[in-house]
Amino acid sequence: MSQFTYDPPNPATFLTNMRAALRAKGRNDLADLLEGAEGSFYTNEAFGNRWNSYVAELRLRVDAARVVKFNDVVRLQLRELAEQLLDPDVGYDLDKVVVSPFAVGDDGEPDRLPEIRAFLHTVRSVLEKEGRADVAALLQYVPASFATRWKDATLVLRVSVDRHASYESAAHHILSAGRAVLRSAGSYFLKAVEVLPLLEAPPDDSNPLPNASLVKGARTYEHDGLHFRSKTEIKIYDALKKRAVLFFANATAVLGGKSEKREPDFLVCEGGKWGILEVMGEQYHPAATAMKDHDRARLFKDYGIVVIEFYEASRCYNRPEEVVDDFLTRLRGPK
């Protein structure tokens, strides 16, 4: 019969005691890292170093911005302190301290996967803090889902064929960040990131996109007396408005001789040169319509508009001035 209780202390109380002990030792830097943290004890009931004891982990959840501060040395110091404070009669032999970010928007239920948008948002935050903003950008506006088998989960990303290689090369970074996030959200383990091709519909010239203000049932945003399909388009509009250029936002173009209509996001004229700026990744320009969008670009080129540039929605939203500068440079051409 075991002499252990297997009843760990209340995590909140335990973390309070850890912070107090750290401050008593003059380690205010470590104590500050634990402010606002949540904790839990976890064991898979594998036997530890003592007879009938269990190997256990102290799992900490902290703000995503703090995760990178918990390096190997810090986690080792926290484990050693936790071992000193944990009652030996509990029967837990602490093997390590695991630190994960809070999953934004998660409902906190331990045996459920987090909502996919909350999961991706938190993974992006972790990647950005790790200096992987390029990888984080890939998770903007990408169709994603979880596939599960027992307690193993696979993150399934569906991307257009022309972007497949970019996601494949970044998959190991996404997997590493995703494991840290998923570990904090419950008992599931992120086993893999699977990148699958997104089925793309062929061009449907019989159903051209009408003006955004006429899209029935679609949400539009009113700004400066105009209608826009997204807040990202508004960002680009405001950036263009600061420049000495003539431009049309979501104007319907009539293709004479073809009896067709198309609607570029922004038709811009500077110094007599015309070009089109398209925001990719939004509701009306998802990866699934990439083929249709490029076919539409070829139609405009038939009428002499040769500068047609596509920009990722995440870049347009976060760095609209940079996008407009790049577009106008391309429109002006070599000096």
N, C-alpha and C positions, 0 to 999 in steps of 0.2 A: 504494500500500500504506500502511495506517495506521501511525502511529508510536505509537499508544496500545495499552495492554494490555487495557482494558475489564475489568480484574480488580480490583474494589474491595477495600479492606481488610476484615479481620474486624470485623463490627459491634461486638462486645463490646469488642474492643481499641480501636476507634475512639472509642467512648463513654468508655472509661476515660481516653483521652488528652484528650478534650474536658473531662471533669471536672477533670483535673489542670491544664489550661491555664486554665480558669475560676478555679480556686482561686489560681493564680499571679497572676491579674489582680485578685484581691480580690473576685471575683464568686461568693462562696459561696452566694448566694441561687439563682443559676442552676445551680451545681454540685449543690446539694441537690435541685433539681427533677429532675435526671437520675439520681439514685440509684435503683437498682432498675429503671430503664428498659431496654427492649430496642429494638434498632434494626435497620434493614435499608436497603439502597440499592435503588432502583427506577428503571428507565428503560423507556420504550416505544420507545427507539431513534430518537426524533426528533432531528434534527441540532441541535447547540448552537451557541455563538458561535464556536468554533474549527473549523477544517477537520477533518471526520470525528469531531468530538466529539459526545457525546450529552447531551441534556437529562436531568437526573436529579433524584430527590427523596431526601432523607433521611427515612425514616419511623420515627417513634418510637412505642412503645407504653408507656403508663404507667398507674398506678392511676387509676380513673375519677375519684376525688376531686381529682386533680391536673390534669385536662385543662383546666379553666377558667383555670388559672394561666398556661397557655401562650398568652398573648394575642399580637396581631400584632407588638408590639414585641419580646417575648421570642423569638418564632420568627425574626424578622429577625436578631436578635443571634446566635442559634444558627446560622443559615445562614451568616452572615459568618464566624464562627469555623470552622465545618465546611469552608468554602471554603479557608481558610488552612491547615488541617491535611491536607486531601485532596491526595494526590500528583497533580500535574498530568498525569503520564504515564498515569493511569488513564483519562483521556479523558471524565470526567464533569463537566459544567457544572451545578452545583447550582442548581436553580431555586427550591426552597422546602423548608422543613421541615414535614412533616405529622405531627400529633400525634393519636393515637387511644387509646382505653382498651383495656385487656386485655379480651378477650371471655371472661367467666367460664364455665368449663366447656368451652371450645373445645379440640379435640384438637391444634390447632396446625398442621394440614396446610394448606399454602398455597393449594391449588387446590380446596378444599372449602368449602362453606357451613357456618357453625357450626350446632350443634344449636339448634333454634328456641327452646327454653326458656332456654338460656344466652344467646342473642342478646337476647331480650326482657328478661331480667333485667338485662343490661348497659345496654341502652337506657334502662330505667327509672332506673338509677343515674345515667346522664348527665343525663337530664331533671331529676331531683331536684336534682342539683348546679347546674343552670342555673336553679333556682327554678321549675321547671315540674312541681311535685308533682301538680297537677290533671291534667296530661296523662299523667304516669307512672301514675297510678291507673287510667287507661283500659286499660293494658296488663296489668292483673291479670286472670287467668282468662278471657282472650279467645282463641278458636280462631284460630290463625295458621299460616301456611305460606309457603314461598318458591316463586315461579314464576320460571323462568329462561329466557333466550334468549341463547345464546352466553355472554358474561361479564356480561350485565346481569341483575340480579335485581329482582323485585318482591315486596314484602312484602304478603301478602294477609291482611286481617283480616275475619273474619265476625262481624257483630254483629246484634242484634235490630233490627227496623225502628224501634222507638221510640227507639233510641239512635244511629241512623245519623248524624243531624245533628251530634251531639257529636264523633264520630270524624272526620267530614269536616272540621270546623273545626280540628281538632287535627292533621290529617294532615301539614301542612308542618313542624310541630315534630318529629313522629315521624320524618319523612323526614330531617331535618337530623341528628338524633342517630343515626339508623340508619346513615346514610352514614359517619359517623365511626367507628362500631363495626365496620361491615362492612369498611371500608378496612383496619382493623388485622388482620382475620382472613384475608386472602388477596387474590386478584386480582379478585374480583367487585365490581361497582359497583351500588349500590342506586339503581335508576332511578326507582322510584315506590312509593308506598304506596296500595294499592287497598282500598277499604272496600266489602264486599259484604254483602247482607242474609243473615242466617242463617235457614234454613227452620225455621219453628216448627211443632211438631206440635200439632194441636187437642187440647183436653182429652180425657183418657181416663178417664172416671169408672168404667169397668168394672175398672180396675186401680189402686185407691188405694194410696198408699204406706204400708207397714206400719211398726210401731214400729222405730226404728233398731236396737235390740238383736236384732231378729228378721230383719234383712236377710241372707239367705244369701249367703255369698261376698263380702260387702262388708266393708271394713275399718272397724272402729270403734275408738275410743279410750276406755279406761277411766280415769275421773277422779272422785275423791271418791265412789267406790262406784256411779257411774252410767256409762252408755255414751253416747258422743257420736260424731257422724259426721265431725267435723273438729276440728282444734286451734283453729280460729276460734270454733266454738261454745263451747269450753272457756273462751276468753277472755271471752265475753259472760256465761257462767255465773258465773265468778269475780267479775265486776263486779256482777252482779245480787245475788249472795250477800252483798255488803257493804251492801246497802240493806234497809231495813225493809219489804220487800214479800213477798207470797206469790207463788211462781211454780212452774211445772211445765216441765221440760225434756224435749222430745221425747215428750210424752205423747200417747197416742192419744185423739182426740176421737170420740165416737159421735154422729152426727147423727140424733137421734130423729125418726121419721116418714119418714126418707129411706132408712133401712137402709144408710147409708154411714159410712165411717170416714175421718178425715183426721188428719194429724199436724203441728201447728204446731211451729216450733222452740222458742219460748218463749211460754207462756201466763202472763200476769202480772196480778196483782190488787193494787191499792193503793187504800185508802179506799173499797172497794166497787166500784171501777171496774175492768173487765177489758179487757185489750188483748193483742195478739199482736205479737211482735217476730220478724221473719224475716231470716235471713242469706242474701243473694243472691250468686250467683256461685260457690257451692260445687258439689260433685259432684251434689247432689240439687236444687239450684236454679240450674242454668246458664241462660244467656240463651235457650237453645232451649226451655225450659219456662216462659218468662215468661207466656204466655197461660194455661197451666194454673194457674200460681201465682195469677194475678189472679182467675181463675174460682173458685179455692178460697177466696180472700179474700171474694168475694161470698157464698159459702155461709155463712161465719162471720157475716157481717153480717146474714144472714137470722135468726140466733139472737140478735141484739142486741149482738154484739161489733163495734163500729164503728171502734175505734182499731186499725188493722192497718198497721204500718209495715215497709217493706222497706229494708234497709241493705246497701250494697256490702260484700262479704267483706273486701276490702283495708282498708276503713275500720274494720270490726269488729275485725280482727286488730291493726291498728296503734294504734287509738284507742278501745278498748272502753268506757272510762269516759265518753268524750264521747258515744258512741252511746247508752249507757244513760241518761245525763242527758237527752239529746234526747228519747228515747222516753218517759221518765217525765214530762217537761214536757208532751208532747203528750197523754199519758194523763190527766194532771190537768186539762187544759183551762184555759180562761181563768179567772182568779181573780174 
